[in-house]
Amino acid sequence: SAKRYIKIANGSTNSQKKSANKTANSQKGKVSKQGASANADKHKKSTTASNSQETKPIRGSRRSPPTNPFKPGNQQALKHGGYGRRMLLSDAITEDAQALTLDDELFWLRAANLTAAENIGRWQAELELAGDEKAKDLHELISSAQKAMHRNTVRIESLEYTKGSIEKLRVDAAYRERATEKVEMEIDIMKDGDKDNAIVVHNTLPIPGR
């Protein structure tokens, strides 16, 4: 009938409107969600950039300004001292000279003495077949070598004495340091009034060289 047709037509029209509104609302929601996510990403990137600029690692620590570990007038980067710059010494010589110790000096002196002794033995063998002029020169060489050996021996004795003195000074300094610690602990114990603890602490302090 006509009423039924009109009712069906109105129902189909309403359903079409509802579906259209639903589609529009869903698209609007997607657009709003996309916009919100884009804004969130943009805010996140800006926050990350600002944080990265603020917390950018710098020398010394993350936030404090860089500090210079060297004091004014330091010589850390200086390879050549006064003699090295004026004598035009190479880097290798300078580095080796800085690494040498008294033991190296003793080794060189003893090696020089052995070399001189070897030369004296060879020259004495040549004396048996040498003439007067040659023998005179050989005697001078032998005498010079012997004097050099005596000087080297005196230098060796001096270096050995210096080594012993350095070791003694080191032991004495350690002893004085321990003794100072002991006196300071005794003063603290006298203030606290705990003598038993003082005995235990003193027994745990070894005295070098004593």
C-alpha positions as CSV (number, residue, x, y, z in Angstrom):
1,S,0.0,0.0,0.0
2,A,1.0,3.7,-0.2
3,K,1.5,4.0,3.6
4,R,3.7,1.0,3.6
5,Y,5.8,2.3,0.7
6,I,6.2,5.7,2.4
7,K,7.2,4.0,5.7
8,I,9.8,1.8,3.9
9,A,11.2,4.7,2.0
10,N,11.5,6.8,5.2
11,G,13.2,3.9,6.9
12,S,15.7,3.5,4.1
13,T,16.3,7.2,4.1
14,N,16.9,7.3,7.9
15,S,19.3,4.3,7.7
16,Q,21.2,6.0,4.9
17,K,21.5,9.2,7.0
18,K,22.6,7.2,10.1
19,S,25.3,5.3,8.1
20,A,26.5,8.6,6.5
21,N,26.7,10.2,9.9
22,K,28.5,7.2,11.3
23,T,31.0,7.2,8.5
24,A,31.6,11.0,8.9
25,N,32.0,10.6,12.6
26,S,34.5,7.7,12.2
27,Q,36.5,9.7,9.6
28,K,36.4,12.8,11.9
29,G,37.7,10.6,14.8
30,K,40.5,9.2,12.6
31,V,41.5,12.7,11.6
32,S,41.4,13.9,15.2
33,K,43.4,10.9,16.4
34,Q,46.0,11.4,13.6
35,G,46.2,15.1,14.5
36,A,46.6,14.3,18.2
37,S,49.3,11.7,17.4
38,A,51.1,14.1,15.1
39,N,51.0,16.8,17.8
40,A,52.3,14.3,20.4
41,D,55.2,13.3,18.1
42,K,56.0,16.9,17.4
43,H,56.0,17.7,21.1
44,K,58.1,14.6,21.9
45,K,60.6,15.5,19.2
46,S,60.9,19.1,20.5
47,T,61.2,17.9,24.1
48,T,63.9,15.4,23.1
49,A,65.8,18.0,21.2
50,S,65.6,20.5,24.1
51,N,66.7,17.8,26.5
52,S,69.5,16.7,24.2
53,Q,70.8,20.2,24.0
54,E,70.5,20.6,27.8
55,T,72.0,17.3,28.7
56,K,74.6,17.1,25.9
57,P,77.7,15.3,27.3
58,I,80.5,17.8,27.8
59,R,84.0,17.3,29.1
60,G,84.3,16.8,32.8
61,S,80.7,15.8,33.5
62,R,77.3,15.9,31.8
63,R,76.1,19.3,33.1
64,S,79.0,21.0,34.8
65,P,81.2,23.2,32.6
66,P,84.5,21.6,31.3
67,T,87.3,21.8,33.8
68,N,91.0,22.2,32.9
69,P,93.0,19.5,34.8
70,F,96.2,21.4,34.2
71,K,97.2,24.4,36.3
72,P,98.7,27.5,34.7
73,G,102.4,27.0,33.9
74,N,102.2,23.2,33.7
75,Q,104.9,21.3,31.8
76,Q,102.9,18.2,30.9
77,A,103.1,18.6,27.2
78,L,106.8,19.8,27.2
79,K,109.1,17.1,25.8
80,H,112.3,19.0,25.8
81,G,113.7,20.9,28.8
82,G,116.2,23.7,28.8
83,Y,119.2,21.5,27.8
84,G,117.1,19.5,25.2
85,R,115.9,22.6,23.4
86,R,119.3,24.2,23.2
87,M,121.3,21.0,22.4
88,L,118.6,20.0,19.8
89,L,118.1,16.6,21.2
90,S,115.7,14.2,19.5
91,D,112.5,12.9,21.0
92,A,114.0,9.4,21.3
93,I,117.0,10.7,23.3
94,T,114.8,12.8,25.5
95,E,112.4,10.0,26.3
96,D,115.2,7.5,27.0
97,A,117.0,10.0,29.2
98,Q,113.9,10.6,31.3
99,A,113.5,6.8,31.8
100,L,117.1,6.2,32.9
101,T,117.8,5.4,36.6
102,L,120.8,5.0,38.8
103,D,121.0,1.3,37.9
104,D,121.5,2.3,34.2
105,E,124.3,4.6,35.2
106,L,125.9,1.8,37.2
107,F,125.6,-0.6,34.3
108,W,127.3,1.9,32.0
109,L,130.2,2.6,34.4
110,R,130.8,-1.1,34.9
111,A,130.7,-1.8,31.2
112,A,133.2,1.0,30.7
113,N,135.5,-0.5,33.3
114,L,135.3,-3.9,31.6
115,T,136.0,-2.3,28.2
116,A,139.0,-0.5,29.6
117,A,140.3,-3.7,31.2
118,E,140.0,-5.5,27.9
119,N,141.9,-2.7,26.1
120,I,144.7,-2.8,28.8
121,G,145.1,-6.5,28.3
122,R,145.4,-6.1,24.5
123,W,147.9,-3.3,24.8
124,Q,150.0,-5.2,27.3
125,A,150.2,-8.0,24.8
126,E,151.3,-5.6,22.1
127,L,154.1,-4.3,24.3
128,E,156.1,-7.6,23.9
129,L,156.6,-6.9,20.2
130,A,156.5,-3.1,20.2
131,G,159.5,-0.8,19.6
132,D,160.5,2.0,21.9
133,E,158.2,4.7,20.4
134,K,155.3,2.3,20.1
135,A,155.9,1.0,23.7
136,K,155.8,4.6,25.0
137,D,152.4,5.2,23.3
138,L,151.1,1.9,24.7
139,H,152.2,2.8,28.2
140,E,150.4,6.1,28.0
141,L,147.2,4.4,26.8
142,I,147.4,1.8,29.6
143,S,148.0,4.6,32.2
144,S,145.0,6.6,30.8
145,A,142.8,3.5,30.9
146,Q,143.8,2.7,34.4
147,K,143.0,6.2,35.6
148,A,139.7,6.1,33.9
149,M,138.9,2.8,35.6
150,H,139.8,4.4,39.0
151,R,137.5,7.3,38.3
152,N,134.7,5.0,37.3
153,T,135.2,2.9,40.4
154,V,134.9,6.0,42.6
155,R,131.7,7.0,40.7
156,I,130.3,3.5,41.2
157,E,130.9,3.7,44.9
158,S,129.2,7.1,45.1
159,L,126.2,5.8,43.2
160,E,125.9,2.7,45.4
161,Y,126.1,4.9,48.5
162,T,123.4,7.2,47.0
163,K,121.1,4.2,46.3
164,G,121.5,3.1,49.9
165,S,120.8,6.6,51.2
166,I,117.7,6.8,49.1
167,E,116.4,3.5,50.5
168,K,117.2,4.6,54.0
169,L,115.4,7.9,53.5
170,R,112.4,6.0,52.2
171,V,112.3,3.7,55.2
172,D,112.8,6.5,57.6
173,A,110.0,8.5,56.0
174,A,107.6,5.5,56.2
175,Y,108.6,5.0,59.9
176,R,108.0,8.7,60.7
177,E,104.6,8.5,59.0
178,R,103.6,5.4,61.0
179,A,104.9,7.0,64.2
180,T,102.8,10.1,63.5
181,E,99.7,8.0,62.9
182,K,100.4,6.2,66.2
183,V,100.7,9.5,68.1
184,E,97.5,10.8,66.5
185,M,95.6,7.6,67.4
186,E,96.9,7.8,71.0
187,I,95.6,11.4,71.3
188,D,92.2,10.3,69.9
189,I,92.2,7.3,72.3
190,M,93.0,9.6,75.3
191,K,90.1,11.8,74.3
192,D,87.7,8.8,74.0
193,G,89.1,7.0,77.1
194,D,89.3,3.6,75.3
195,K,92.8,2.2,75.9
196,D,92.1,-1.4,74.8
197,N,91.4,-0.2,71.4
198,A,94.7,1.7,71.3
199,I,96.6,-1.5,71.9
200,V,94.9,-3.4,69.1
201,V,95.4,-0.5,66.6
202,H,99.1,-0.2,67.5
203,N,99.7,-3.9,66.9
204,T,98.2,-3.6,63.4
205,L,100.7,-0.9,62.4
206,P,103.9,-2.5,60.9
207,I,107.0,-0.3,61.1
208,P,109.1,-0.6,58.0
209,G,112.7,-1.5,58.6
210,R,112.2,-2.0,62.3
